[in-house]
């Protein structure tokens, strides 16, 4: 004690500012030391998934995971196996990798895992109340059925005629490239494709009135909504920030705008087409409750936001790869010439049936979705303890893990889609792999599209949860817009390839931005030149 007392006296004699500095530095240091000691010395529950070692309590592995989630998960798999837990800003996230791991989450019962509890803080302020994850799962399944019924063959056939003129108008007015003025011009391909995807979806799914109203004001509303769709909003949904207030104002204005369209249609002021508003109006839940105009408005916002993000990302990655692969770009152009070329060098329009008979285009889309899954992590809140099969958890240790209630379970189909244990040259963009009969790619696609059929409430769909290739999700939350997405990508990319040559604007292929909800390319510049 006689040695400690002088130290205590010295500390008490320090000026107040130095005492405050000491607390600021000392308390976090002590917390870090205690956190490390707890992980190293406290006996571990053998049934609990291993926890990724981390220094800072509460913050956990947020920085490592946030910068490159795939690198994080692949490295953790090497150290901990296919099932492990990491700390993310106070949340305990249990990752289950591989096809069987994905099935544990995406194929789980609604009594065990909940997408609603995971995503409501993010989606409800953007989409609106009463739809998607802001309602019981049974209602969401019925909403998906309503949307699916709107995507009739007749509607899709009409969309095939409406999308190409939107592309041509964009090329002329925005790119200002033509045979008379071929360029080349350097463009931000993500910006270009985001606009094309919104315009073509606006003219088809969203309807004529929406397309005609796509002014600067509409674009600003969309931008404000988009800025409310970030990881920050998901983790902290109610911060008093200006971007949150702009998000809420934009959601209300856009919702009111859709409702005004429906009101005008009822008076006969607007004629309807084969759009989704018309399909949704009059829809009734099984209990007899009709969809309100506000419900329809919120579902239309959800369709606009979800489809715009994923398709613009996929088409951007696609064109970036073509700009860096001249041989494949030429082969894709030749496919258009062989199928649709006229003697005078022009092209005949594609029909809906035509879009299903382009093997190289289809392979390019599938390979892009394989290598660049739009969403790197799919979350579910654990409602009841989940027993992990021994074959997945720790087969060599004869133990089964239990994922506790309250954890978030993470599926990462992108890990399976880039797994070198499954795919040859897994990190290489190689669309030709999809043309090999009996190859890994075709086998995986057959598992995804032709496997066990299940009706979750919106019609029978291939479950697909154990396929190593899941481009549109799997299980009950599988996207009902797959057919529209393939159609849109085929038509829009087809028009770009028919009219332009693409070259890389920089030697190095763009890196990946994981800081957004959708996986996007960083600084995605390409050179684009009109074909003459």
Secondary structure, DSSP 8 states (H G I E B T S, - for coil): -HHHHHHHHHHHHS-HHHHHHHHHHHHHHHHHHHHHHHHHHS---TTS--B---SSTTTBTHHHHHH-HHHHHHHHHHHH-SEEEEEETTEEEEEE-HHHHHHHHHT--TTTEEHHHHHHHHHHHHH-TTSTTSS-HHHHHHHHHHHHHHS-HHHHHHHHHHHHHHHHHHIIIII---SSS---EEEEHHHHHHHHHHHHHIIIII-HHHHHT-SHHHHHHHHHHHTTSSHHHHHSTT---HHHHHHHHHHHHHHHHHHHHHHHHHTTSS---S-HHHHHTT-B-TTS-B--HHHHHHHHHHHHHHHHHHHHHHHHHHHHHHHT-HHHHHHHHHHHHHHHB-TTS-B----TTGGGS-HHHHHHHHHHHHHT-S-S-EEEEESS-EE--HHHHBTTTTB--EE-TT-EEEE-HHHHHT-TTTSTTTTS--GGGGGSTTSHHHHHHHHHHHS-EEESSSSEEE--TT-S--TT--GGG--TTHHHHHHHHHHHHHHHHHHEEEEESSSS---EE-SSSS-EESS-EEEEEE--
